[in-house]
C-alpha cells in the first residue's frame, strides 16, 4: 500500500511541471512523480518525496519508461525545481533558518 503524504496530495489539480512534447495538459491527471534516476532508489522502490516532480499521466509514463519519448536530465531538473518552488510557496517544504 502506498503511503499518501501531504506532498503527494499537493499534486492534485496542479499543472504538469515536466511538460514533455506528449504532455496531455490535464491537471486532473497530475501526480507526484518520483525521480528514479541517479541511484536515488532501487528497483521497485520510490525515493524520498522531495526527489519528485509534478507530472501529468502522459509525462509520468515517459519519465518512468512506460511510454516512448525523450525526457532529458534538463527536463527533470527544470520540473523538479518548479515543483520545489511550489512546495516551498505552499509551506509544505521549508529550509531551517530561511524565511
Residue pairs with C-beta under 8 A, 6 or more apart in sequence:
5 49
6 92
7 32
7 49
7 50
7 52
7 87
7 92
7 93
8 31
8 32
8 49
10 32
10 86
10 87
10 90
10 92
11 30
11 31
11 32
11 54
12 30
13 27
13 28
13 30
14 27
14 30
14 54
14 86
15 25
15 27
15 30
15 54
16 23
16 24
16 25
16 27
16 30
16 54
16 55
16 56
16 59
17 53
17 54
17 55
17 78
17 79
17 80
17 82
17 83
17 86
18 33
18 53
18 54
18 55
18 56
18 59
18 60
18 63
18 71
18 75
18 76
18 79
19 59
19 75
19 79
20 58
20 59
20 62
20 69
20 70
20 71
20 75
21 69
21 70
22 58
22 59
22 61
22 62
22 67
22 69
23 56
23 58
23 59
24 56
24 57
24 58
24 59
25 56
26 56
26 57
27 56
29 56
29 57
29 58
30 54
30 55
30 56
30 57
31 54
31 55
31 57
31 60
32 49
32 52
32 53
32 54
32 83
33 52
33 53
33 54
33 55
33 59
33 60
33 63
33 64
34 41
34 46
34 47
34 49
34 51
34 52
35 47
35 51
35 52
35 53
35 63
35 76
35 80
36 46
36 47
36 64
37 73
37 76
40 47
40 48
40 51
41 47
41 51
50 84
50 93
51 80
52 80
52 83
53 76
53 79
53 80
53 82
53 83
54 79
54 82
54 83
54 86
55 63
55 79
58 67
59 71
61 67
62 68
62 69
62 70
62 71
63 71
63 76
84 93
87 93
88 94
88 95
